[in-house]
Amino acid sequence: MNLNKGEGAKLASEVVNMVNDEISDDVIAIMCPSFIHLATVKSLVPASSNQVFVGAQNCSNKESGAFTGEVSVDMLDSYGIQYVIVGHSERREYFKENNAFLAEKTKRVIQKGLYPIFCCGEVLAEREANQQIEVVKTQLEEGLFHLSEEDFKNVVVAYEPVWAIGTGVTASSTQAQQMHAEIRKMIRDKYGAEIAESTSILYGGSCKPSNAKELFEGQDVDGGLIGGASLNSRDFVEIMKCF
């Protein structure tokens, strides 16, 4: 929940131009602004672009109806939005979104042909109790694993160590790789090796230009879910260069 109309347009425009000029073709950027910015940001991305895409930060679990203040997947689709973040740690914490609720959202996103970016991760107390694998497994089983193999192919998974978001503390590259490897194993156990290897698993947790290269060196770390650093176009693009 950052930036007014002019600031949002400026940031998005800078990112689009920098990606076009500086980033190799095999790396993509997905910009996920607040709902109020979606139309503007979408208009700034060339229709022919195969490197920059637009996503929403959230969606309703309902198809339509008397749910004042909510935004449906159908509404997002009508604007040409292609991705939706589902279950971000802040939505889980502040808005009490549980796994069953997120399963409904994921179903809506998939049914409309959009791509969910499904977030999972443990809080500090769970990490200190060495429960992180169990916690994430439950989040995936209850929030994602109801999907068919065909539907799951459209899912992007984002691992968020909640204790490393906005705290200045970053998971080490070893911790990130270990959890990403565990997540890929969970997917492999459910859907098989082929789907597991083709699923993109992103790391989100105080990722910035100074630590991105080390984090992304992990074999199972396929990208980043970038928070604060994405509010600076140069920092965001420098992170992309670490692939």
SERO-253544 format. One record per residue: y, z negated, x of N, C-alpha, C in turn; residue number from 0. Coordinates in nm, 3 decimals. Each point is the difference from the previous one (the first is absolute). Last residue first. Example, Ala and Ser with C-alpha at 12.3 -4.5 7.8 and 13.67 -1.06 7.14 Angstrom:
<pts>
[[-0.225 -0.708 1.285] [0.119 -0.006 0.082] [0.109 -0.073 -0.077] 1]
[[-0.572 0.007 0.029] [0.119 0.000 -0.089] [0.120 0.000 0.090] 0]
</pts>
This chain:
<pts>
[[-1.286 1.191 2.027] [-0.132 0.058 -0.028] [-0.026 0.118 0.092] 242]
[[0.415 -0.250 -0.018] [-0.104 -0.076 0.072] [-0.141 0.049 -0.031] 241]
[[0.424 0.148 -0.203] [-0.028 0.065 0.127] [-0.112 -0.067 0.078] 240]
[[0.178 -0.180 -0.408] [-0.084 0.116 -0.026] [-0.040 0.071 0.130] 239]
[[0.308 -0.355 0.022] [-0.134 -0.050 -0.030] [-0.096 0.116 -0.024] 238]
[[0.448 0.104 0.055] [-0.058 -0.039 0.128] [-0.139 -0.058 -0.019] 237]
[[0.251 0.104 -0.383] [-0.051 0.120 0.066] [-0.060 -0.032 0.137] 236]
[[0.200 -0.353 -0.240] [-0.111 0.052 -0.077] [-0.063 0.122 0.069] 235]
[[0.397 -0.189 0.179] [-0.116 -0.085 0.023] [-0.123 0.056 -0.070] 234]
[[0.405 0.217 -0.081] [-0.043 0.021 0.137] [-0.123 -0.085 0.032] 233]
[[0.209 -0.049 -0.424] [-0.068 0.129 0.013] [-0.052 0.023 0.142] 232]
[[0.054 -0.460 -0.270] [0.074 0.065 0.108] [-0.073 0.130 0.032] 231]
[[-0.177 -0.284 -0.318] [0.139 0.005 -0.046] [0.092 0.057 0.107] 230]
[[-0.472 -0.093 0.057] [0.022 0.127 -0.070] [0.142 0.013 -0.054] 229]
[[-0.180 -0.397 0.218] [0.037 0.104 0.096] [0.027 0.134 -0.067] 228]
[[-0.158 -0.384 -0.255] [0.139 -0.009 0.044] [0.044 0.111 0.094] 227]
[[-0.465 0.072 -0.167] [0.094 -0.073 -0.085] [0.142 0.008 0.053] 226]
[[-0.492 0.303 0.029] [0.117 -0.053 0.071] [0.098 -0.064 -0.097] 225]
[[-0.525 0.146 0.086] [0.077 -0.026 -0.122] [0.123 -0.076 0.048] 224]
[[-0.335 0.347 0.296] [0.072 -0.123 -0.025] [0.062 -0.004 -0.138] 223]
[[-0.462 0.243 0.268] [0.141 0.016 -0.031] [0.063 -0.135 -0.027] 222]
[[-0.464 0.065 0.123] [0.035 0.140 -0.024] [0.149 0.023 -0.028] 221]
[[-0.392 -0.340 0.241] [0.137 -0.011 -0.053] [0.056 0.142 -0.013] 220]
[[-0.431 -0.120 0.197] [-0.004 0.005 -0.147] [0.137 -0.016 -0.064] 219]
[[-0.070 -0.006 0.480] [-0.078 0.114 -0.047] [0.006 0.015 -0.152] 218]
[[0.399 -0.216 0.295] [-0.128 -0.042 -0.056] [-0.071 0.117 -0.064] 217]
[[0.446 0.014 0.176] [-0.105 0.041 0.092] [-0.139 -0.040 -0.051] 216]
[[0.433 -0.111 -0.202] [-0.062 0.123 -0.047] [-0.109 0.051 0.094] 215]
[[0.262 -0.392 0.102] [-0.072 -0.022 -0.126] [-0.080 0.123 -0.041] 214]
[[0.284 0.030 0.378] [-0.115 -0.086 0.028] [-0.083 -0.022 -0.126] 213]
[[0.400 0.241 -0.045] [-0.096 0.076 0.081] [-0.125 -0.083 0.027] 212]
[[0.372 -0.201 -0.233] [-0.078 0.096 -0.078] [-0.107 0.070 0.083] 211]
[[0.358 -0.337 0.120] [-0.143 -0.037 -0.001] [-0.090 0.103 -0.068] 210]
[[0.487 0.047 0.061] [-0.043 -0.067 0.123] [-0.149 -0.036 0.001] 209]
[[0.236 0.203 -0.384] [-0.019 0.092 0.113] [-0.057 -0.066 0.125] 208]
[[-0.137 -0.239 -0.449] [0.129 0.054 0.044] [-0.020 0.088 0.123] 207]
[[-0.258 -0.335 -0.416] [-0.016 0.113 0.092] [0.136 0.059 0.030] 206]
[[-0.160 -0.390 -0.292] [0.098 -0.007 0.110] [-0.023 0.107 0.106] 205]
[[-0.325 0.037 -0.356] [0.030 -0.138 0.038] [0.088 -0.006 0.122] 204]
[[-0.372 0.356 -0.241] [0.134 -0.042 -0.040] [0.024 -0.144 0.035] 203]
[[-0.352 0.468 0.081] [0.033 -0.138 0.037] [0.142 -0.030 -0.044] 202]
[[-0.401 0.365 -0.193] [0.130 -0.024 0.062] [0.017 -0.147 0.034] 201]
[[-0.402 0.391 -0.101] [0.027 -0.144 -0.009] [0.126 -0.028 0.082] 200]
[[-0.287 0.445 -0.242] [0.109 -0.047 0.086] [0.024 -0.148 -0.025] 199]
[[-0.465 0.304 -0.060] [0.100 -0.084 -0.066] [0.106 -0.046 0.099] 198]
[[-0.404 0.255 0.108] [0.113 0.083 -0.044] [0.110 -0.080 -0.070] 197]
[[-0.413 -0.196 0.160] [0.069 0.059 0.115] [0.122 0.082 -0.041] 196]
[[-0.278 -0.194 -0.337] [0.061 -0.106 0.082] [0.081 0.059 0.115] 195]
[[-0.260 0.286 -0.271] [0.122 -0.044 -0.069] [0.072 -0.105 0.083] 194]
[[-0.412 0.146 0.170] [0.094 0.113 -0.007] [0.131 -0.041 -0.065] 193]
[[-0.372 -0.311 0.028] [0.072 0.023 0.125] [0.106 0.109 -0.011] 192]
[[-0.146 -0.298 -0.438] [-0.064 0.084 0.100] [0.092 0.033 0.116] 191]
[[0.073 -0.297 -0.401] [0.010 0.143 -0.030] [-0.064 0.091 0.104] 190]
[[-0.010 -0.499 0.011] [0.011 0.033 -0.142] [-0.014 0.150 -0.025] 189]
[[-0.005 -0.184 0.442] [-0.109 -0.064 -0.072] [0.000 0.040 -0.148] 188]
[[0.356 0.144 0.273] [-0.125 0.070 0.037] [-0.118 -0.058 -0.078] 187]
[[0.417 -0.212 -0.040] [0.002 0.130 -0.069] [-0.129 0.076 0.026] 186]
[[0.060 -0.399 0.232] [-0.014 -0.030 -0.144] [-0.005 0.129 -0.081] 185]
[[0.091 0.037 0.458] [-0.140 -0.034 -0.022] [-0.025 -0.030 -0.149] 184]
[[0.439 0.071 0.139] [-0.073 0.126 0.000] [-0.149 -0.023 -0.023] 183]
[[0.273 -0.377 0.045] [0.030 0.070 -0.126] [-0.077 0.131 -0.007] 182]
[[-0.026 -0.244 0.400] [-0.072 -0.069 -0.108] [0.021 0.070 -0.133] 181]
[[0.241 0.154 0.369] [-0.141 0.034 0.016] [-0.083 -0.066 -0.109] 180]
[[0.452 -0.109 0.021] [-0.014 0.138 -0.046] [-0.146 0.045 0.011] 179]
[[0.112 -0.423 0.169] [0.004 0.002 -0.145] [-0.015 0.141 -0.056] 178]
[[0.016 -0.053 0.471] [-0.116 -0.071 -0.053] [-0.004 0.006 -0.153] 177]
[[0.378 0.173 0.230] [-0.117 0.087 0.010] [-0.124 -0.068 -0.059] 176]
[[0.396 -0.255 0.022] [0.017 0.112 -0.092] [-0.124 0.088 0.001] 175]
[[0.019 -0.353 0.310] [-0.017 -0.050 -0.137] [0.010 0.112 -0.102] 174]
[[0.089 0.110 0.448] [-0.142 -0.035 -0.016] [-0.027 -0.049 -0.142] 173]
[[0.440 0.085 0.134] [-0.070 0.127 -0.020] [-0.150 -0.025 -0.020] 172]
[[0.318 -0.391 -0.152] [-0.026 0.070 0.126] [-0.073 0.130 -0.030] 171]
[[0.340 -0.217 -0.352] [-0.141 -0.006 0.038] [-0.016 0.074 0.132] 170]
[[0.470 -0.218 -0.108] [-0.078 0.122 -0.021] [-0.145 -0.025 0.037] 169]
[[0.494 -0.269 -0.144] [-0.132 -0.012 0.062] [-0.079 0.126 -0.033] 168]
[[0.422 -0.074 -0.183] [0.021 0.024 0.141] [-0.128 -0.013 0.079] 167]
[[0.073 -0.024 -0.486] [0.002 -0.128 0.071] [0.035 0.017 0.148] 166]
[[-0.082 0.337 -0.365] [0.133 -0.060 -0.007] [0.012 -0.132 0.073] 165]
[[-0.478 0.128 -0.051] [0.099 0.083 -0.067] [0.132 -0.074 -0.011] 164]
[[-0.448 -0.150 0.165] [0.075 0.076 0.102] [0.106 0.090 -0.062] 163]
[[-0.317 -0.274 -0.246] [0.064 -0.095 0.092] [0.084 0.071 0.107] 162]
[[-0.274 0.239 -0.311] [0.120 -0.050 -0.065] [0.078 -0.095 0.091] 161]
[[-0.306 0.423 0.107] [-0.014 -0.143 0.030] [0.128 -0.069 -0.048] 160]
[[-0.201 0.474 -0.169] [0.119 -0.080 0.026] [-0.038 -0.144 0.035] 159]
[[-0.211 0.541 -0.058] [-0.030 -0.141 0.033] [0.129 -0.071 0.038] 158]
[[-0.135 0.455 -0.309] [0.096 -0.059 0.093] [-0.035 -0.147 0.021] 157]
[[-0.231 0.506 -0.190] [-0.005 -0.147 0.007] [0.102 -0.048 0.102] 156]
[[-0.083 0.455 -0.338] [0.044 -0.045 0.132] [-0.003 -0.152 -0.004] 155]
[[-0.261 0.398 -0.321] [0.060 -0.131 0.026] [0.042 -0.012 0.147] 154]
[[-0.251 0.358 -0.242] [0.146 0.014 -0.013] [0.076 -0.128 0.036] 153]
[[-0.485 0.043 -0.014] [0.047 0.091 0.104] [0.152 0.016 -0.002] 152]
[[-0.248 -0.240 -0.335] [0.037 -0.079 0.117] [0.052 0.087 0.115] 151]
[[-0.173 0.192 -0.406] [0.133 -0.058 -0.016] [0.045 -0.075 0.125] 150]
[[-0.436 0.181 -0.009] [0.098 0.108 -0.007] [0.141 -0.054 -0.011] 149]
[[-0.365 -0.302 -0.014] [0.017 0.057 0.134] [0.109 0.107 0.000] 148]
[[0.059 -0.358 -0.378] [-0.110 0.088 0.041] [0.026 0.051 0.141] 147]
[[0.202 -0.479 -0.168] [0.022 0.144 0.001] [-0.127 0.076 0.039] 146]
[[0.069 -0.482 -0.002] [-0.046 0.051 -0.129] [0.010 0.152 -0.006] 145]
[[0.155 -0.280 0.369] [-0.137 0.049 0.008] [-0.062 0.033 -0.135] 144]
[[0.460 -0.189 0.094] [-0.022 0.141 0.034] [-0.141 0.051 -0.024] 143]
[[0.177 -0.462 -0.080] [0.114 0.087 -0.028] [-0.026 0.148 0.017] 142]
[[-0.321 -0.365 0.080] [0.052 -0.018 -0.135] [0.112 0.097 -0.035] 141]
[[-0.208 0.008 0.435] [-0.107 0.008 -0.100] [0.055 -0.005 -0.142] 140]
[[0.298 -0.062 0.365] [-0.048 0.138 -0.010] [-0.106 0.015 -0.109] 139]
[[0.168 -0.432 0.094] [0.109 0.084 -0.050] [-0.046 0.144 -0.019] 138]
[[-0.299 -0.304 0.200] [0.015 -0.027 -0.143] [0.109 0.087 -0.060] 137]
[[-0.058 0.020 0.465] [-0.116 0.059 -0.068] [0.009 -0.020 -0.151] 136]
[[0.321 -0.208 0.274] [0.024 0.143 -0.012] [-0.117 0.069 -0.071] 135]
[[-0.045 -0.461 0.090] [0.113 0.023 -0.091] [0.021 0.150 -0.024] 134]
[[-0.324 -0.138 0.319] [-0.043 -0.029 -0.136] [0.109 0.030 -0.102] 133]
[[0.107 0.036 0.455] [-0.095 0.105 -0.037] [-0.046 -0.019 -0.144] 132]
[[0.287 -0.330 0.193] [0.068 0.128 -0.023] [-0.096 0.110 -0.044] 131]
[[-0.037 -0.497 0.117] [-0.050 0.057 -0.126] [0.050 0.143 -0.023] 130]
[[0.077 -0.384 0.343] [-0.092 0.108 0.036] [-0.064 0.064 -0.123] 129]
[[0.359 -0.337 0.031] [-0.132 -0.046 -0.042] [-0.108 0.103 0.030] 128]
[[0.451 0.097 0.092] [-0.030 -0.121 0.079] [-0.137 -0.056 -0.035] 127]
[[0.162 0.367 -0.251] [-0.027 0.041 0.138] [-0.039 -0.121 0.084] 126]
[[0.138 -0.082 -0.436] [-0.130 0.067 -0.002] [-0.039 0.048 0.139] 125]
[[0.425 -0.191 -0.064] [-0.103 -0.103 -0.018] [-0.140 0.061 0.002] 124]
[[0.379 0.295 0.018] [-0.020 -0.078 0.123] [-0.113 -0.102 -0.015] 123]
[[-0.043 0.425 -0.311] [0.115 -0.084 0.033] [-0.038 -0.087 0.119] 122]
[[-0.214 0.506 -0.114] [-0.012 -0.144 -0.017] [0.130 -0.072 0.035] 121]
[[-0.145 0.528 -0.204] [0.032 -0.083 0.115] [0.001 -0.147 -0.034] 120]
[[0.051 0.558 -0.208] [-0.086 -0.118 0.005] [0.038 -0.082 0.122] 119]
[[0.159 0.470 -0.331] [0.025 -0.102 0.103] [-0.095 -0.118 -0.013] 118]
[[0.028 0.559 -0.131] [-0.046 -0.131 -0.046] [0.011 -0.102 0.112] 117]
[[0.193 0.484 -0.176] [-0.002 -0.067 0.130] [-0.030 -0.146 -0.031] 116]
[[-0.099 0.470 -0.306] [0.037 -0.141 0.018] [-0.005 -0.041 0.146] 115]
[[0.088 0.492 -0.255] [-0.076 -0.069 0.104] [0.045 -0.146 0.012] 114]
[[-0.018 0.379 -0.435] [0.082 -0.048 0.109] [-0.088 -0.081 0.096] 113]
[[-0.135 0.201 -0.430] [-0.006 0.090 0.115] [0.092 -0.038 0.114] 112]
[[-0.112 -0.221 -0.436] [0.111 0.095 -0.008] [0.005 0.094 0.120] 111]
[[-0.326 -0.349 -0.034] [-0.017 0.084 -0.117] [0.108 0.107 -0.009] 110]
[[0.027 -0.336 0.338] [-0.105 0.098 0.027] [-0.014 0.098 -0.116] 109]
[[0.295 -0.364 -0.055] [0.049 0.090 0.106] [-0.099 0.113 0.025] 108]
[[-0.123 -0.345 -0.300] [0.107 0.084 -0.055] [0.047 0.104 0.102] 107]
[[-0.311 -0.325 0.145] [-0.062 0.094 -0.093] [0.103 0.095 -0.059] 106]
[[0.151 -0.355 0.266] [-0.066 0.102 0.082] [-0.062 0.107 -0.088] 105]
[[0.183 -0.376 -0.212] [0.104 0.087 0.055] [-0.063 0.115 0.079] 104]
[[-0.289 -0.331 -0.161] [0.053 0.080 -0.110] [0.106 0.097 0.050] 103]
[[-0.168 -0.312 0.302] [-0.104 0.100 -0.029] [0.046 0.091 -0.113] 102]
[[0.261 -0.371 0.109] [0.021 0.110 0.094] [-0.105 0.109 -0.018] 101]
[[-0.038 -0.395 -0.252] [0.122 0.069 -0.041] [0.023 0.123 0.088] 100]
[[-0.345 -0.290 0.119] [-0.037 0.072 -0.123] [0.118 0.083 -0.051] 99]
[[0.067 -0.284 0.377] [-0.082 0.117 0.031] [-0.038 0.081 -0.123] 98]
[[0.457 -0.281 -0.023] [-0.134 -0.029 0.051] [-0.083 0.127 0.014] 97]
[[0.545 -0.166 -0.010] [-0.091 0.109 -0.033] [-0.137 -0.027 0.063] 96]
[[0.451 -0.256 -0.013] [-0.133 -0.051 -0.036] [-0.096 0.111 -0.046] 95]
[[0.469 -0.003 0.183] [-0.024 0.044 -0.138] [-0.142 -0.028 -0.047] 94]
[[0.159 -0.117 0.445] [0.113 -0.034 -0.087] [-0.024 0.034 -0.147] 93]
[[-0.349 0.085 0.341] [0.053 -0.136 0.012] [0.104 -0.032 -0.108] 92]
[[-0.202 0.437 0.025] [-0.105 -0.100 -0.021] [0.060 -0.141 -0.003] 91]
[[0.282 0.354 0.107] [-0.036 0.008 -0.141] [-0.108 -0.104 -0.033] 90]
[[0.121 0.046 0.446] [0.110 -0.063 -0.074] [-0.024 0.006 -0.151] 89]
[[-0.306 0.211 0.299] [-0.009 -0.146 0.009] [0.111 -0.070 -0.076] 88]
[[-0.170 0.479 -0.166] [0.070 -0.050 0.117] [0.000 -0.152 -0.001] 87]
[[-0.217 0.333 -0.319] [-0.043 -0.130 0.050] [0.065 -0.044 0.130] 86]
[[0.033 0.506 -0.099] [-0.063 -0.090 -0.097] [-0.037 -0.130 0.070] 85]
[[0.321 0.485 0.052] [-0.049 -0.122 0.065] [-0.051 -0.093 -0.109] 84]
[[0.029 0.547 -0.021] [0.046 -0.125 -0.059] [-0.060 -0.117 0.078] 83]
[[0.105 0.590 0.027] [-0.067 -0.123 0.043] [0.057 -0.121 -0.074] 82]
[[0.159 0.449 -0.084] [-0.140 0.023 0.034] [-0.079 -0.125 0.037] 81]
[[0.449 0.214 -0.314] [-0.038 -0.106 0.093] [-0.151 0.009 0.025] 80]
[[0.299 0.270 -0.302] [-0.067 0.056 0.117] [-0.036 -0.102 0.106] 79]
[[0.193 -0.063 -0.450] [0.099 0.020 0.105] [-0.062 0.060 0.126] 78]
[[-0.265 -0.114 -0.377] [0.096 0.098 -0.050] [0.112 0.027 0.100] 77]
[[-0.329 -0.337 0.082] [-0.056 0.135 0.016] [0.101 0.106 -0.044] 76]
[[0.104 -0.452 -0.074] [0.006 0.032 0.142] [-0.047 0.143 0.025] 75]
[[-0.042 -0.168 -0.436] [0.141 0.019 0.035] [0.015 0.041 0.146] 74]
[[-0.428 -0.117 -0.146] [0.040 0.129 -0.056] [0.146 0.030 0.030] 73]
[[-0.177 -0.421 0.113] [-0.043 0.103 0.095] [0.040 0.138 -0.050] 72]
[[0.300 -0.412 -0.170] [-0.138 0.049 -0.007] [-0.030 0.103 0.107] 71]
[[0.345 -0.440 -0.057] [0.001 0.143 0.032] [-0.145 0.048 0.007] 70]
[[0.310 -0.446 -0.237] [-0.111 0.054 0.077] [0.015 0.151 0.022] 69]
[[0.297 -0.281 -0.270] [0.019 -0.024 0.142] [-0.110 0.056 0.088] 68]
[[-0.114 -0.099 -0.507] [0.135 0.017 0.053] [0.009 -0.038 0.147] 67]
[[-0.375 0.146 -0.337] [-0.006 -0.086 0.118] [0.131 0.015 0.077] 66]
[[-0.250 0.224 -0.423] [0.110 -0.097 -0.005] [-0.013 -0.103 0.112] 65]
[[-0.226 0.497 0.064] [0.017 -0.094 -0.110] [0.114 -0.097 0.019] 64]
[[-0.398 0.286 0.322] [0.132 0.018 -0.061] [0.017 -0.110 -0.104] 63]
[[-0.353 -0.011 0.332] [0.024 0.144 -0.007] [0.139 0.031 -0.054] 62]
[[-0.128 -0.452 0.288] [-0.010 0.055 -0.135] [0.034 0.149 0.001] 61]
[[0.034 -0.299 0.375] [-0.143 0.015 -0.027] [-0.024 0.059 -0.140] 60]
[[0.443 0.088 0.332] [-0.056 -0.083 -0.106] [-0.151 0.021 -0.009] 59]
[[0.266 0.053 0.471] [-0.011 0.070 -0.128] [-0.054 -0.099 -0.103] 58]
[[0.234 0.053 0.551] [-0.073 -0.072 -0.103] [-0.017 0.091 -0.120] 57]
[[0.230 0.136 0.395] [-0.041 -0.130 0.050] [-0.091 -0.074 -0.098] 56]
[[0.042 0.552 0.075] [0.065 -0.111 -0.069] [-0.054 -0.132 0.054] 55]
[[0.051 0.509 0.254] [-0.085 -0.089 -0.078] [0.083 -0.108 -0.065] 54]
[[0.017 0.520 0.280] [0.071 -0.110 -0.065] [-0.097 -0.081 -0.084] 53]
[[-0.012 0.339 0.477] [-0.037 -0.017 -0.139] [0.072 -0.122 -0.057] 52]
[[-0.026 0.365 0.457] [0.070 -0.110 -0.065] [-0.034 -0.002 -0.149] 51]
[[-0.197 0.327 0.289] [0.008 -0.117 0.087] [0.066 -0.120 -0.064] 50]
[[-0.051 0.468 -0.149] [-0.135 -0.055 0.004] [-0.007 -0.120 0.093] 49]
[[0.389 0.310 -0.308] [-0.033 -0.093 0.108] [-0.144 -0.046 -0.010] 48]
[[0.269 0.297 -0.300] [-0.101 0.059 0.087] [-0.048 -0.096 0.110] 47]
[[0.351 -0.103 -0.313] [-0.123 0.019 -0.078] [-0.114 0.052 0.087] 46]
[[0.401 -0.307 0.199] [-0.027 0.139 -0.035] [-0.134 0.015 -0.072] 45]
[[0.307 -0.440 -0.016] [-0.119 0.048 0.070] [-0.027 0.144 -0.041] 44]
[[0.350 -0.262 -0.194] [0.034 0.023 0.140] [-0.119 0.051 0.082] 43]
[[-0.022 -0.131 -0.466] [0.083 0.121 0.010] [0.034 0.034 0.144] 42]
[[-0.238 -0.401 -0.103] [-0.085 0.117 -0.026] [0.080 0.129 0.016] 41]
[[0.232 -0.407 0.025] [-0.082 0.022 0.120] [-0.088 0.123 -0.017] 40]
[[0.259 -0.132 -0.373] [0.085 0.043 0.111] [-0.083 0.034 0.123] 39]
[[-0.221 -0.185 -0.373] [0.046 0.136 -0.029] [0.084 0.056 0.114] 38]
[[-0.154 -0.456 0.031] [-0.105 0.101 0.010] [0.049 0.142 -0.022] 37]
[[0.229 -0.456 -0.010] [0.028 0.098 0.104] [-0.096 0.120 -0.003] 36]
[[-0.033 -0.386 -0.290] [0.130 0.059 -0.028] [0.037 0.108 0.101] 35]
[[-0.406 -0.268 0.039] [-0.004 0.098 -0.108] [0.132 0.075 -0.015] 34]
[[-0.094 -0.186 0.485] [0.004 -0.061 -0.133] [0.004 0.109 -0.107] 33]
[[-0.214 0.176 0.444] [0.120 -0.076 -0.034] [-0.015 -0.069 -0.135] 32]
[[-0.310 0.243 0.387] [-0.021 -0.070 -0.128] [0.121 -0.087 -0.033] 31]
[[-0.199 0.437 0.336] [0.113 -0.089 -0.028] [-0.017 -0.059 -0.139] 30]
[[-0.322 0.226 0.399] [0.008 -0.021 -0.145] [0.111 -0.100 -0.023] 29]
[[-0.174 0.361 0.418] [0.079 -0.115 -0.044] [-0.004 -0.005 -0.152] 28]
[[-0.340 0.228 0.419] [0.080 0.010 -0.123] [0.076 -0.130 -0.026] 27]
[[-0.262 0.319 0.417] [0.043 -0.133 -0.042] [0.089 0.015 -0.123] 26]
[[-0.177 0.371 0.254] [-0.117 -0.076 -0.046] [0.033 -0.143 -0.040] 25]
[[0.316 0.334 0.186] [-0.045 0.038 -0.134] [-0.114 -0.085 -0.054] 24]
[[0.377 -0.191 0.350] [-0.104 0.103 0.001] [-0.058 0.018 -0.140] 23]
[[0.511 -0.166 0.100] [-0.135 -0.051 -0.020] [-0.101 0.114 -0.008] 22]
[[0.498 0.038 0.046] [-0.055 -0.078 0.111] [-0.148 -0.036 -0.011] 21]
[[0.307 0.256 -0.319] [0.040 0.039 0.136] [-0.086 -0.062 0.110] 20]
[[-0.062 -0.096 -0.473] [-0.007 0.145 0.015] [0.024 0.043 0.145] 19]
[[0.059 -0.452 -0.117] [-0.142 0.036 -0.003] [-0.018 0.149 0.023] 18]
[[0.439 -0.159 -0.041] [-0.061 -0.042 0.126] [-0.148 0.037 0.005] 17]
[[0.243 0.082 -0.401] [0.045 0.087 0.109] [-0.066 -0.035 0.133] 16]
[[-0.090 -0.274 -0.379] [-0.051 0.135 -0.023] [0.036 0.092 0.117] 15]
[[0.179 -0.436 0.001] [-0.143 0.000 0.028] [-0.058 0.141 -0.014] 14]
[[0.452 -0.069 -0.119] [-0.019 -0.011 0.145] [-0.148 0.007 0.036] 13]
[[0.114 -0.010 -0.455] [0.040 0.127 0.060] [-0.022 -0.002 0.151] 12]
[[-0.069 -0.399 -0.242] [-0.105 0.098 -0.028] [0.031 0.135 0.065] 11]
[[0.326 -0.344 0.033] [-0.121 -0.034 0.074] [-0.108 0.106 -0.019] 10]
[[0.394 0.043 -0.252] [0.027 0.022 0.142] [-0.125 -0.027 0.083] 9]
[[-0.009 -0.095 -0.462] [0.001 0.145 0.023] [0.019 0.031 0.148] 8]
[[0.030 -0.451 -0.134] [-0.137 0.050 -0.013] [-0.010 0.148 0.029] 7]
[[0.423 -0.205 -0.012] [-0.074 -0.044 0.118] [-0.144 0.053 -0.004] 6]
[[0.280 0.078 -0.375] [0.044 0.075 0.116] [-0.080 -0.034 0.125] 5]
[[-0.093 -0.246 -0.401] [-0.029 0.143 -0.015] [0.037 0.080 0.125] 4]
[[-0.095 -0.503 0.105] [0.056 0.060 -0.121] [-0.023 0.151 0.002] 3]
[[-0.298 -0.411 0.252] [0.086 0.117 0.007] [0.050 0.048 -0.137] 2]
[[-0.446 -0.314 0.022] [0.110 0.016 0.095] [0.074 0.130 -0.024] 1]
[[-0.449 -0.264 -0.134] [0.118 0.000 -0.086] [0.123 0.000 0.089] 0]
</pts>
